[in-house]
Structure formats: C-alpha cells, structure tokens
C-alpha cells in the first residue's frame, strides 16, 4: 500500500521529466517524421498537463481551507 502513496507523491516530478523528454524528442523528430513528432508533442503536453492539474488541485484545496489544520 505504501507504494501507491509514493507513486502519488512522485507523480508530478516524474510527469514533468517525462513530459520534457517527450517534448524535446518531438522537436528533434519533427524534421524527419511529422506524424510521430505530433504524437510525441501531444503526449509530452499531456504529461505536463497532468502535473499542472495535480498542483492546481492542491492549490485549490489549500485556498478553500480543506487541508490539514495545525494544532
């Protein structure tokens, strides 16, 4: 069960790294294969979008006061 929490904790970091690698690979491949480059760019954007979504949800939870309250 701990691995699920560890995965959730590192999801944004892994998502950013994988997203940047895919975006760079898409830009490099763009000159040779347009179809593959489009797929890589979309997948890289999706990975970065997941990270932004997670951080946005955390921000909204904190802004609405739903997070933990210290004693």
Backbone torsions as a table, in degrees:
resi	resn	phi	psi	omega
1	UNK	NA	-29.5	-178.9
2	UNK	-64.7	-31.2	-177.4
3	UNK	-66.3	-26.9	177.5
4	UNK	-67.6	-44.3	178.9
5	UNK	-67.0	-36.5	177.2
6	UNK	-65.1	-40.3	177.6
7	UNK	-63.4	-42.5	178.8
8	UNK	-64.8	-37.9	-178.8
9	UNK	-67.7	-38.0	-176.8
10	UNK	-96.5	1.4	-178.7
11	UNK	-58.2	-47.0	179.9
12	UNK	-64.1	-37.6	-178.8
13	UNK	-67.6	-47.0	178.9
14	UNK	-64.7	-38.6	-179.8
15	UNK	-63.3	-42.6	178.2
16	UNK	-64.4	-46.0	-178.1
17	UNK	-63.1	-48.2	179.8
18	UNK	-64.8	-40.0	178.9
19	UNK	-62.4	-43.7	178.5
20	UNK	-65.4	-40.9	178.3
21	UNK	-62.5	-43.3	179.6
22	UNK	-66.8	-38.3	177.8
23	UNK	-64.8	-42.8	178.4
24	UNK	-65.5	-42.5	178.2
25	UNK	-63.2	-38.1	177.6
26	UNK	-64.6	-38.6	178.0
27	UNK	-70.2	-34.3	179.3
28	UNK	-70.9	-40.8	-176.0
29	UNK	-79.1	-12.4	-173.6
30	UNK	-56.1	-33.1	-177.6
31	UNK	-74.2	-27.3	-175.3
32	UNK	-98.6	-43.1	-174.8
33	UNK	-136.8	103.7	-175.9
34	UNK	-66.3	-38.2	-176.4
35	UNK	-67.4	-44.6	178.6
36	UNK	-67.0	-37.5	179.6
37	UNK	-65.2	-39.9	178.6
38	UNK	-63.5	-42.0	177.9
39	UNK	-63.4	-43.1	179.3
40	UNK	-65.4	-40.7	179.4
41	UNK	-66.2	-40.6	178.0
42	UNK	-65.5	-42.8	179.7
43	UNK	-66.0	-39.9	176.4
44	UNK	-64.6	-40.9	176.2
45	UNK	-65.0	-35.8	177.5
46	UNK	-65.9	-41.0	178.9
47	UNK	-63.5	-43.8	178.6
48	UNK	-69.6	-34.3	176.4
49	UNK	-64.1	-37.2	176.5
50	UNK	-61.8	-42.9	179.5
51	UNK	-62.9	-45.7	179.3
52	UNK	-64.1	-35.2	177.8
53	UNK	-65.6	-44.1	179.3
54	UNK	-62.2	-47.5	179.4
55	UNK	-66.5	-34.0	176.9
56	UNK	-65.2	-41.1	177.5
57	UNK	-64.5	-43.5	177.8
58	UNK	-61.8	-40.3	178.7
59	UNK	-63.6	-44.4	-179.9
60	UNK	-66.3	-37.3	176.9
61	UNK	-62.0	-43.2	178.2
62	UNK	-69.3	-38.1	-178.8
63	UNK	-69.3	-31.4	179.3
64	UNK	-85.9	-4.0	177.4
65	UNK	78.6	23.9	-178.9
66	UNK	-90.8	-3.4	-177.3
67	UNK	-78.1	-177.4	179.7
68	UNK	-68.2	145.5	-179.9
69	UNK	-109.6	125.0	179.4
70	UNK	-70.6	153.6	-179.6
71	UNK	-74.1	NA	NA
